[in-house]
Every structure is written in structure tokens, then in C-alpha cells.
Amino acid sequence: MGKKVASAYVLINTEIGGEEDVIAQLKDMPEVEEVSVVYGVYDIVAKITSETMELLKENITTKVRHLNKVRSTMTMIAAESRVLKK
């Protein structure tokens, strides 16, 4: 597997009470690096990484958006990432 150079933050709106089910499914996806439960319009934010932008789009479109109990998503493609603390 090559270096993961494309990343995105996917804001996920779940069915009511479906957060844990969606998180369990995301956990099984190797492309998912981080997941947070959040308050507000969306229920979950997931950081997704892939080797290419094309693969990233495919993973979000064909995998994340089709998970059981996902109602809607909003994707923010990362233009540049920086590690501030280790």
C-alpha cells in the first residue's frame, strides 16, 4: 500500500440513535483514520484518507454514503494538512 496523500473530512447525519452503528461500520474501513461524535446539524465527523483523490472520492461515494443508518453526508476535501502537535 502506498502513501495516503488525499484526505477529506466527512460530516455524517445519521438516523436518530444510529451513531454507534455507523461508527462500528466506519471502524471496519481501513480508509477511516479518525471518528468523532459531534453536536449540531451533523452527528459524526470522519477523517478519510486514500492514496489518490480518485480513490478518495470512490470510497466516500460507494462506501461511506451507503452505510446502514446514514441519512446524509457533506464532504470537505482537505487542501493542505499540518501536524501541530505530536
Buried (B, 14 or more C-beta within 10 A) or exposed (E): EEEBEBBBBBBBBBEEEBBEBBBEBBEEBEBBEEBEBEEEEBBBBBBBBBBEEEBBBEBBEEBBBEBEBBEEBEBEBEEEEEEEEE
